[in-house]
C-alpha cells in the first residue's frame, strides 16, 4: 500500500507539472508559430523542420492508459529522413521517416526494432506545442490507440 501511495503521488506531480495553459500550436502548413503574448514567434524553414532534433520520450498512452518511464528513451529525427531510438539500456535502433500532409510515417529499418514496438504503429498525426521552456510533440497513431509524448528544451 505504501508503494502504491508513493506511485500515485509521483504520477499526480508529473501530470500537474506537465499541464500548461499557455501552449501555442504550430501550424505545419504555414510553418510558423501562432502568436502568444509571452513568447517569441519562430519561423520554420522547411516542412519538417519542426520535428528535427533529439526528443525525450518518457510517457506513452496506450488504450487510454498513460505509462510513464523512470528512465526515458531518446528519439532523434535527422535531416536526411533517418532517425534512431536510444533505449535506457543504451541500445540504438534505426528508422527512416517521411512527413507529408501533416502525417508522419516511420519505417523501421532495424529488424530488431519490431520486437521493441517503439514507433511501430505508424503513420502518426503530429501535434507540436511550444511554451517558454521547450517543445512538446505528440505522435498519435492513426491505426492503433497509442500516443507517444515527446519533449525537448529550447
C-alpha positions in Angstrom: 0.0 0.0 0.0 2.9 2.4 0.8 4.5 1.9 -2.6 1.1 2.4 -4.3 0.6 5.7 -2.5 4.1 6.9 -3.5 3.5 5.9 -7.1 0.2 7.8 -7.2 1.8 10.9 -5.7 4.6 10.8 -8.3 2.1 10.4 -11.2 0.0 13.3 -9.8 3.0 15.6 -9.6 4.1 14.7 -13.1 0.6 15.4 -14.6 0.3 18.7 -12.8 3.7 19.8 -13.8 3.2 18.8 -17.4 -0.1 20.6 -17.8 0.4 24.0 -19.4 -2.2 26.6 -20.2 -0.1 28.9 -22.4 0.9 26.5 -25.1 1.0 27.6 -28.7 0.2 25.2 -31.6 2.4 25.2 -34.6 0.6 25.1 -38.0 2.9 22.9 -40.1 1.3 24.1 -43.4 2.0 27.8 -42.6 5.3 26.7 -40.9 5.1 29.3 -38.2 4.1 29.5 -34.6 0.7 31.1 -33.8 1.1 34.2 -31.7 1.1 34.2 -28.0 1.6 37.0 -25.6 4.5 35.6 -23.5 6.9 34.2 -26.1 8.5 34.8 -29.5 7.3 33.6 -32.8 9.5 31.0 -34.5 9.6 30.7 -38.3 10.2 27.2 -39.6 12.3 26.9 -42.8 11.1 23.6 -44.1 8.0 21.4 -43.9 9.6 19.1 -41.4 11.9 21.5 -39.5 9.6 21.3 -36.5 10.3 17.7 -35.7 14.1 17.6 -36.4 16.3 17.0 -33.4 16.6 14.9 -30.3 13.5 14.3 -28.3 12.9 12.6 -24.9 10.1 10.0 -24.6 9.1 9.4 -21.0 5.3 8.8 -21.4 3.1 6.8 -23.7 -0.7 6.5 -23.8 -1.9 3.0 -24.9 -5.7 2.4 -25.0 -6.2 5.4 -22.6 -3.7 4.3 -20.0 -0.7 6.5 -19.7 2.5 4.7 -18.9 5.5 6.7 -17.6 9.1 5.6 -17.5 11.6 6.3 -14.8 14.3 6.1 -17.5 13.4 7.7 -20.8 14.0 6.8 -24.4 15.7 9.3 -26.7 14.3 9.6 -30.2 16.2 11.6 -32.9 14.8 12.8 -36.2 17.7 13.7 -38.6 17.7 16.0 -41.7 18.3 13.1 -44.0 15.0 11.5 -43.1 16.7 8.9 -40.9 16.3 8.5 -37.2 17.2 6.5 -34.1 15.8 5.4 -30.8 18.2 5.0 -27.9 16.8 2.8 -25.1 17.7 3.1 -21.5 20.0 0.1 -22.0 22.0 2.2 -24.5 20.8 0.1 -27.4 20.2 2.1 -30.6 17.6 1.1 -33.2 17.3 3.0 -36.5 14.3 4.0 -38.7 13.5 6.2 -41.7 10.7 8.8 -41.7 8.7 11.0 -44.0 6.4 13.9 -43.2 3.7 14.7 -45.8 0.2 16.2 -45.5 0.6 16.6 -41.7 1.2 12.8 -41.4 4.5 11.3 -40.1 5.3 7.9 -41.5 8.0 5.9 -39.7 9.6 2.8 -41.4 11.6 0.6 -39.1 14.9 -0.2 -40.8 16.3 -2.3 -37.9 14.8 -5.8 -37.8 15.1 -5.9 -34.0 13.0 -2.7 -33.7 9.7 -4.6 -34.3 10.3 -6.5 -31.1 10.7 -3.2 -29.1 7.5 -1.8 -30.6 8.6 1.8 -30.4 7.1 3.8 -33.3 5.8 0.6 -34.9 2.3 1.9 -35.0 3.0 4.3 -38.0 1.5 6.5 -39.5 1.1 9.3 -36.9 -0.7 12.5 -36.7 1.5 15.1 -35.0 0.7 17.9 -32.7 3.6 20.2 -31.8 3.2 22.8 -29.0 5.6 25.3 -27.7 5.9 27.2 -24.4 8.6 29.4 -22.9 10.8 26.4 -21.9 10.6 24.0 -24.8 8.6 22.0 -27.3 6.1 19.1 -26.8 5.4 16.7 -29.6 2.6 14.2 -29.6 2.7 11.3 -32.1 -0.8 9.9 -32.3 -1.1 6.6 -34.2 -3.7 6.6 -36.9 -4.0 2.8 -36.9 -3.8 2.0 -33.2 -4.9 3.7 -30.0 -1.4 4.8 -29.0 0.2 8.2 -28.4 3.9 8.9 -27.8 4.6 12.1 -25.7 8.0 13.6 -26.6 9.6 16.7 -25.3 12.7 18.9 -25.7 14.1 22.1 -24.4 14.7 25.2 -26.5 
